[in-house]
Amino acid sequence: MRIDVNRKYGVVLEGGGAKGAYQIGALRALKELDVNIKAVVGTSVGALNGVFVVQDDLDKAVELWENIKYSHVIDVEDDLLERITKLDFKDLDFKKIFNRIIQVIIDRGVDVTPLKKMIAEAVDEEKVRSSEIEFGLVTISLSDRKPLELFISDIEKGRLHDFLLASSYLPVFKNERLHGIRYLDGGFYNNSPMSMLIDRGYKNIIVIKIKGFGLDKKSDLKDINVFEIAPSENLGGILEFDNNKANYNINLGYFDTIRRVKGLKGNHFYIDIDKDETYFIEKIIQVKDKEKYCRLGNLRNKSVNRAILEDVIPRLAKRLGIKDKWDYCDFVIYLLEHFGKKLKLERFRIYTFEQFFTLIKNKLKRTRLEIKEDEMLIKSLLEELVVIL
């Protein structure tokens, strides 16, 4: 299913801490593609990211994420926490670390004053309230022992900043009240609040997943068109607030979304292709010396071409690690990608199919690759195919 830019969409942004950088890249792509977003709901970091869409300030969100540090979210020394998370214990003052842990226990949680400050500086409540895009978030009132799914109209004026923090309030954070009430991260109730949009009458919904922790309430999806955008690789940890990782995930979110919306091929790279499966079948059976490949297949009662297509290619696909359903177009793309990664082709760009295989063909001529013995036949097939293609 493709996104129709003439339709109106509601967007759901999952919670997941530092993984939220991916959503900003995805949202930037949706904006560039002129997708008509009429509502955004989110949990935790999804709510924070959603505000920037509603107040039409994605550039500010990109800037924040591109420069994110641990100390922008929690009261901690960046160098200390970064080295701990990367298991770099050289010259660390363990007495200092121990004292800090004891202080956190005494204070009953991590100080999130920097996160409060960031929300106060970046979020314009008046813009959110006057926007044509609806906004909603999820949190849990610990004081009242009940979950809260709130749209901006449900939030008392002047308290949006509090509720954005409440939606992100992890148990490890310092235990304090916001306007007299204690809150908990909304992910413990509904990390992907699609039901909020369905109850509002939205039939076309885009869900940007980041695979954070939390619970997902099941929704009745009858007559609902759900368009899912999900990361093509691991986004890292929920507390990995590192600007290099954030920049990478922004790019990943952007290109994964372009791939999903435009129907690009590839699992690792982003390839625009206008060929169908028939084209690739014809090319595969044009390879020379097919018999050398057919030693992998059973030739009895089969023509060489049938053996190539029905035995050899499926076995090579298994060796390459291609899973689930695939066709011969997928096989050729995966084969090219396999060697594209070995040749260290630039990842974050959109290739035409012709650009992609030409780059691989030219680099194969100039580069000596370390190839495992069981990959020699695969490399031989690739070299023949890039000439034929």
Backbone torsions as a table, in degrees:
resi	resn	phi	psi	omega
1	MET	NA	135.0	179.9
2	ARG	-105.5	155.3	173.5
3	ILE	-76.1	133.7	176.1
4	ASP	-102.9	111.6	-174.4
5	VAL	-67.3	-10.3	178.0
6	ASN	-85.0	-8.9	179.0
7	ARG	-93.2	163.8	175.6
8	LYS	-97.0	135.1	-175.9
9	TYR	-123.6	146.7	165.5
10	GLY	-103.1	143.8	-177.3
11	VAL	-116.8	134.5	177.4
12	VAL	-111.2	127.5	-179.6
13	LEU	-116.9	113.7	-179.4
14	GLU	-69.2	158.5	171.2
15	GLY	-83.1	156.7	179.3
16	GLY	170.4	23.0	174.7
17	GLY	57.4	-128.9	-175.1
18	ALA	-62.7	-19.0	177.7
19	LYS	-65.9	-13.4	-176.5
20	GLY	-61.7	-17.1	176.9
21	ALA	-56.2	-35.0	178.7
22	TYR	-57.4	-40.8	-178.4
23	GLN	-63.5	-36.9	-179.3
24	ILE	-64.4	-40.6	175.4
25	GLY	-63.3	-41.6	179.4
26	ALA	-64.9	-43.0	-179.5
27	LEU	-65.9	-36.7	177.1
28	ARG	-63.4	-40.3	177.9
29	ALA	-64.7	-43.5	179.4
30	LEU	-60.9	-37.9	178.7
31	LYS	-66.1	-44.8	179.7
32	GLU	-63.7	-30.0	180.0
33	LEU	-86.2	4.8	177.8
34	ASP	59.3	36.8	174.6
35	VAL	-71.9	131.8	-174.1
36	ASN	-84.1	93.5	-178.7
37	ILE	-92.6	123.1	-178.2
38	LYS	-112.1	-11.6	178.5
39	ALA	-156.4	145.8	175.8
40	VAL	-134.5	127.9	173.6
41	VAL	-126.3	146.1	-178.6
42	GLY	-155.4	164.2	177.0
43	THR	-120.3	136.1	174.7
44	SER	57.8	-124.0	-179.5
45	VAL	-62.6	-25.6	176.4
46	GLY	-63.2	-36.9	176.7
47	ALA	-67.1	-42.7	178.9
48	LEU	-61.9	-44.5	178.5
49	ASN	-66.2	-37.5	-178.2
50	GLY	-63.1	-34.3	178.8
51	VAL	-57.1	-38.5	-177.5
52	PHE	-67.5	-30.1	174.9
53	VAL	-69.1	-46.7	-175.2
54	VAL	-65.1	-38.0	179.5
55	GLN	-91.7	12.6	176.2
56	ASP	53.0	55.8	-175.3
57	ASP	-140.4	45.5	-177.8
58	LEU	-65.1	-31.2	179.2
59	ASP	-60.6	-38.7	178.0
60	LYS	-65.4	-39.8	179.0
61	ALA	-63.6	-42.9	178.2
62	VAL	-60.4	-44.5	179.8
63	GLU	-62.0	-42.7	178.9
64	LEU	-61.4	-47.1	-177.1
65	TRP	-70.3	-36.0	-179.3
66	GLU	-65.4	-22.7	-178.2
67	ASN	-114.3	16.1	-173.9
68	ILE	-63.8	142.5	173.4
69	LYS	-136.9	162.6	177.3
70	TYR	-55.9	-40.8	-175.1
71	SER	-71.3	-9.4	174.9
72	HIS	-80.1	-13.9	-176.0
73	VAL	-114.1	-46.5	-179.0
74	ILE	-128.1	157.9	-178.5
75	ASP	-80.0	90.7	-175.8
76	VAL	-153.9	155.5	176.6
77	GLU	-80.4	124.4	-175.6
78	ASP	-56.4	-48.2	-175.2
79	ASP	-62.5	-41.2	-179.0
80	LEU	-62.9	-51.4	-176.9
81	LEU	-68.8	-37.1	179.6
82	GLU	-62.8	-41.2	-179.2
83	ARG	-69.9	-35.8	177.1
84	ILE	-65.1	-46.2	-177.4
85	THR	-66.5	-26.6	179.0
86	LYS	-96.9	9.5	178.4
87	LEU	58.3	35.8	175.9
88	ASP	-98.5	94.4	-173.5
89	PHE	-97.7	5.1	-178.4
90	LYS	-64.9	126.8	176.2
91	ASP	63.8	15.4	177.0
92	LEU	-74.0	141.7	178.2
93	ASP	-88.6	95.2	-174.3
94	PHE	-68.2	-27.6	176.0
95	LYS	-64.5	-40.6	178.5
96	LYS	-64.2	-43.1	179.5
97	ILE	-63.2	-45.2	-179.4
98	PHE	-60.5	-44.8	179.2
99	ASN	-62.2	-36.1	179.7
100	ARG	-67.4	-41.2	178.5
101	ILE	-61.9	-44.0	178.5
102	ILE	-60.4	-40.5	-179.3
103	GLN	-65.2	-39.3	177.6
104	VAL	-61.0	-42.2	178.7
105	ILE	-63.2	-44.1	179.5
106	ILE	-62.1	-42.4	-179.5
107	ASP	-76.3	-6.7	-179.7
108	ARG	59.7	46.5	173.0
109	GLY	137.7	169.2	-179.0
110	VAL	-82.6	135.2	-179.8
111	ASP	-74.7	121.4	-179.0
112	VAL	-109.0	28.7	176.3
113	THR	-54.3	-40.6	178.1
114	PRO	-60.8	-37.6	178.3
115	LEU	-65.4	-41.3	176.7
116	LYS	-58.6	-45.0	-178.7
117	LYS	-63.4	-41.9	-179.6
118	MET	-63.2	-42.7	178.5
119	ILE	-63.3	-43.9	-178.8
120	ALA	-61.6	-37.8	-177.3
121	GLU	-81.0	-30.6	-171.9
122	ALA	-96.8	-25.3	-172.6
123	VAL	-100.5	125.2	178.4
124	ASP	-105.0	99.8	-174.8
125	GLU	-60.1	-37.7	-179.0
126	GLU	-64.0	-39.8	177.0
127	LYS	-62.8	-39.8	180.0
128	VAL	-64.4	-43.5	-177.6
129	ARG	-69.6	-31.5	-177.4
130	SER	-92.8	-3.4	-177.4
131	SER	-68.5	151.9	174.4
132	GLU	-79.0	-9.5	179.1
133	ILE	-96.3	126.7	178.7
134	GLU	-71.1	148.7	-179.6
135	PHE	-133.3	136.4	177.9
136	GLY	-144.1	157.8	-179.7
137	LEU	-145.5	168.7	-179.3
138	VAL	-125.7	137.2	171.2
139	THR	-150.2	-179.8	177.5
140	ILE	-129.9	127.6	174.1
141	SER	-85.4	109.1	177.6
142	LEU	-71.5	-33.3	-179.7
143	SER	-64.8	-39.2	-179.1
144	ASP	-96.9	-6.6	-179.6
145	ARG	55.9	50.0	177.9
146	LYS	-152.2	147.1	176.4
147	PRO	-75.6	154.5	179.5
148	LEU	-130.9	121.2	171.6
149	GLU	-112.5	106.8	-168.1
150	LEU	-120.8	134.2	166.7
151	PHE	-92.6	164.5	-175.1
152	ILE	-56.1	-31.9	179.7
153	SER	-69.5	-17.9	178.9
154	ASP	-87.4	-10.2	-175.1
155	ILE	-99.0	127.7	-179.8
156	GLU	-60.4	139.5	-179.3
157	LYS	-56.8	136.2	-179.6
158	GLY	91.9	-2.7	-176.1
159	ARG	-116.5	10.1	179.7
160	LEU	-60.4	-43.8	-179.5
161	HIS	-57.7	-43.0	178.3
162	ASP	-60.3	-44.1	-175.6
163	PHE	-73.3	-29.8	174.1
164	LEU	-65.1	-41.2	175.9
165	LEU	-66.8	-41.6	-179.7
166	ALA	-59.8	-38.5	-179.7
167	SER	-64.9	-23.2	-175.9
168	SER	-106.6	10.8	-168.9
169	TYR	-80.9	95.8	179.7
170	LEU	-75.5	154.5	-180.0
171	PRO	-59.7	-24.5	-178.8
172	VAL	-79.6	-9.7	179.5
173	PHE	-74.6	154.6	179.6
174	LYS	-55.7	129.4	-174.0
175	ASN	-76.9	103.2	-179.5
176	GLU	-143.7	163.8	-178.2
177	ARG	-93.8	146.8	170.9
178	LEU	-114.2	122.1	-171.5
179	HIS	39.7	44.8	173.3
180	GLY	85.8	0.7	-175.6
181	ILE	-126.1	143.0	174.7
182	ARG	-93.7	139.4	-177.0
183	TYR	-126.4	164.7	177.6
184	LEU	-134.9	147.1	178.7
185	ASP	-46.1	131.1	-177.3
186	GLY	-63.0	-16.7	179.2
187	GLY	-63.9	-20.4	178.7
188	PHE	-76.1	-7.5	175.4
189	TYR	-116.3	-51.5	-178.0
190	ASN	-155.7	100.6	-175.9
191	ASN	-80.2	-14.4	-179.2
192	SER	-136.2	79.2	-167.3
193	PRO	-76.9	58.1	178.8
194	MET	-61.4	-33.5	-176.8
195	SER	-60.0	-29.3	178.7
196	MET	-60.9	-39.5	-180.0
197	LEU	-76.3	-39.2	179.2
198	ILE	-61.8	-44.1	178.4
199	ASP	-63.9	-22.4	-179.9
200	ARG	-87.6	-3.6	176.2
201	GLY	97.8	8.1	179.8
202	TYR	-78.5	132.5	-178.8
203	LYS	-104.5	-18.5	-178.9
204	ASN	-120.4	115.5	-170.8
205	ILE	-129.9	132.5	174.3
206	ILE	-105.1	123.4	178.3
207	VAL	-110.0	119.7	177.2
208	ILE	-100.9	105.4	-174.5
209	LYS	-90.6	143.9	174.6
210	ILE	-131.0	7.5	173.5
211	LYS	56.6	46.7	174.4
212	GLY	-83.6	-176.7	178.0
213	PHE	-80.9	166.0	172.7
214	GLY	127.7	178.8	-178.7
215	LEU	-106.2	145.2	176.0
216	ASP	-115.7	115.9	175.9
217	LYS	-69.2	135.1	177.9
218	LYS	-73.8	141.8	-179.8
219	SER	-121.5	151.9	174.3
220	ASP	-78.9	109.2	-174.2
221	LEU	-97.5	14.5	177.9
222	LYS	-62.1	128.5	179.9
223	ASP	65.9	16.7	178.0
224	ILE	-109.0	130.6	176.3
225	ASN	-95.5	112.3	-178.5
226	VAL	-107.9	123.4	179.7
227	PHE	-112.3	111.5	-172.1
228	GLU	-101.5	132.2	173.4
229	ILE	-117.1	123.4	-174.8
230	ALA	-135.8	150.5	-177.5
231	PRO	-65.9	140.8	-179.9
232	SER	-85.4	-1.5	174.9
233	GLU	-156.8	173.4	-178.4
234	ASN	-64.1	134.8	-177.2
235	LEU	-92.6	-2.7	-177.6
236	GLY	95.5	-167.3	-175.3
237	GLY	-86.0	159.4	-177.3
238	ILE	-71.6	-18.4	177.5
239	LEU	-111.4	18.4	-179.2
240	GLU	-86.8	69.7	-177.9
241	PHE	-84.0	79.1	-177.0
242	ASP	-123.6	128.8	-173.3
243	ASN	-66.0	-31.7	177.2
244	ASN	-65.6	-44.2	177.5
245	LYS	-65.2	-40.5	179.5
246	ALA	-62.4	-43.8	178.3
247	ASN	-60.9	-42.5	178.4
248	TYR	-61.6	-45.5	-177.7
249	ASN	-69.3	-31.2	174.0
250	ILE	-61.5	-47.6	178.3
251	ASN	-61.8	-41.6	-179.7
252	LEU	-62.1	-45.4	179.1
253	GLY	-62.1	-40.7	-179.5
254	TYR	-63.3	-52.3	-175.3
255	PHE	-74.0	-34.3	174.9
256	ASP	-60.4	-37.7	-179.8
257	THR	-70.5	-43.0	175.9
258	ILE	-58.3	-43.8	178.3
259	ARG	-58.8	-46.6	-176.0
260	ARG	-67.3	-42.3	-177.0
261	VAL	-73.6	-42.0	-175.5
262	LYS	-91.7	-3.6	178.7
263	GLY	71.0	35.5	178.2
264	LEU	-70.4	155.4	177.5
265	LYS	-94.2	164.8	177.2
266	GLY	109.3	149.2	174.5
267	ASN	-103.0	-34.5	-179.6
268	HIS	-106.3	-43.2	179.5
269	PHE	-100.2	178.5	-175.2
270	TYR	-127.2	105.1	-167.6
271	ILE	-122.6	122.7	178.5
272	ASP	-91.5	116.8	-172.7
273	ILE	-131.3	138.5	179.9
274	ASP	-117.3	20.6	179.2
275	LYS	-100.5	148.3	176.6
276	ASP	-102.4	178.3	-175.8
277	GLU	-62.8	-34.5	-179.6
278	THR	-58.0	-40.5	179.4
279	TYR	-57.5	-44.7	-176.5
280	PHE	-74.6	-32.4	174.8
281	ILE	-61.8	-44.2	179.9
282	GLU	-62.0	-39.4	-179.2
283	LYS	-70.7	-39.4	-178.6
284	ILE	-62.2	-41.1	-177.4
285	ILE	-79.5	-1.3	175.8
286	GLN	-90.1	-5.7	-177.4
287	VAL	-64.0	148.2	-178.1
288	LYS	-82.8	163.5	175.7
289	ASP	48.4	47.7	-177.3
290	LYS	-58.2	-25.6	-177.5
291	GLU	-61.8	-31.9	-178.3
292	LYS	-67.8	-28.8	176.2
293	TYR	-80.7	-29.4	-174.9
294	CYS	-74.2	-3.7	174.3
295	ARG	-66.5	-16.0	174.7
296	LEU	-79.3	-17.9	-174.1
297	GLY	-111.0	173.1	178.0
298	ASN	-99.4	109.2	-173.9
299	LEU	-85.6	-7.5	-177.8
300	ARG	-64.3	129.7	178.7
301	ASN	62.6	21.7	177.9
302	LYS	-134.4	147.0	171.4
303	SER	-74.7	164.6	179.5
304	VAL	-61.7	-41.6	-178.8
305	ASN	-63.4	-42.1	178.2
306	ARG	-64.5	-40.3	179.6
307	ALA	-63.4	-41.1	178.0
308	ILE	-59.2	-49.0	-173.8
309	LEU	-76.4	-37.4	-172.2
310	GLU	-94.8	-22.3	-177.2
311	ASP	-118.4	-53.7	-172.4
312	VAL	-66.6	-53.3	-176.5
313	ILE	-61.5	-45.5	177.2
314	PRO	-58.7	-36.8	179.3
315	ARG	-70.7	-39.0	176.5
316	LEU	-66.6	-37.3	177.9
317	ALA	-60.9	-39.7	179.1
318	LYS	-65.5	-41.1	178.0
319	ARG	-62.9	-36.3	179.7
320	LEU	-74.9	-12.5	179.0
321	GLY	87.3	19.5	178.3
322	ILE	-73.2	126.0	-176.6
323	LYS	-113.8	168.9	176.3
324	ASP	61.0	-157.7	-177.3
325	LYS	-78.1	137.6	177.0
326	TRP	-149.0	159.5	174.9
327	ASP	-122.8	-175.8	-174.9
328	TYR	-70.6	-26.8	173.2
329	CYS	-64.7	-46.9	177.8
330	ASP	-58.4	-40.7	-178.4
331	PHE	-61.3	-47.9	-178.4
332	VAL	-64.0	-42.6	178.4
333	ILE	-61.5	-44.9	-179.4
334	TYR	-63.4	-39.5	178.5
335	LEU	-62.2	-45.5	177.9
336	LEU	-63.7	-42.7	179.5
337	GLU	-62.4	-40.5	-178.8
338	HIS	-54.0	-44.8	-179.3
339	PHE	-86.0	-23.7	173.9
340	GLY	-60.6	-38.8	177.7
341	LYS	-68.6	-41.7	178.7
342	LYS	-63.5	-32.9	-179.0
343	LEU	-87.7	0.1	176.5
344	LYS	58.0	46.0	174.3
345	LEU	-68.0	149.2	177.9
346	GLU	-57.8	131.3	-175.4
347	ARG	-86.5	-50.9	-170.0
348	PHE	-86.7	75.0	170.9
349	ARG	-158.3	161.0	177.9
350	ILE	-100.1	122.6	179.7
351	TYR	-102.1	145.3	160.5
352	THR	-77.5	160.7	180.0
353	PHE	-59.6	-41.0	-179.1
354	GLU	-63.3	-42.2	177.7
355	GLN	-61.2	-42.0	-173.6
356	PHE	-67.0	-51.0	-176.7
357	PHE	-72.6	-27.7	177.5
358	THR	-67.3	-41.3	176.6
359	LEU	-60.8	-44.0	-179.9
360	ILE	-65.2	-43.5	179.9
361	LYS	-59.6	-45.9	-178.0
362	ASN	-68.6	-38.9	-179.0
363	LYS	-71.1	-34.1	178.5
364	LEU	-62.7	-31.8	179.8
365	LYS	-70.5	-30.9	-173.6
366	ARG	-100.3	-12.8	-171.3
367	THR	-116.6	133.5	174.5
368	ARG	-94.6	113.3	-177.1
369	LEU	-95.5	142.5	171.8
370	GLU	-82.2	106.7	-175.2
371	ILE	-112.4	129.9	176.3
372	LYS	-65.7	154.0	-176.6
373	GLU	-58.1	-39.6	-177.3
374	ASP	-77.1	-0.9	177.1
375	GLU	-103.8	-4.1	-175.7
376	MET	-60.4	-41.7	-179.9
377	LEU	-66.7	-37.5	178.4
378	ILE	-64.5	-43.3	178.5
379	LYS	-64.3	-40.0	178.8
380	SER	-61.2	-43.4	178.4
381	LEU	-64.0	-42.8	178.4
382	LEU	-58.9	-47.6	-178.1
383	GLU	-60.9	-36.7	177.3
384	GLU	-70.1	-41.5	-177.1
385	LEU	-66.4	-40.2	-177.2
386	VAL	-66.9	-25.1	174.3
387	VAL	-73.2	-44.8	-178.6
388	ILE	-67.0	-40.7	-177.8
389	LEU	-63.7	NA	NA
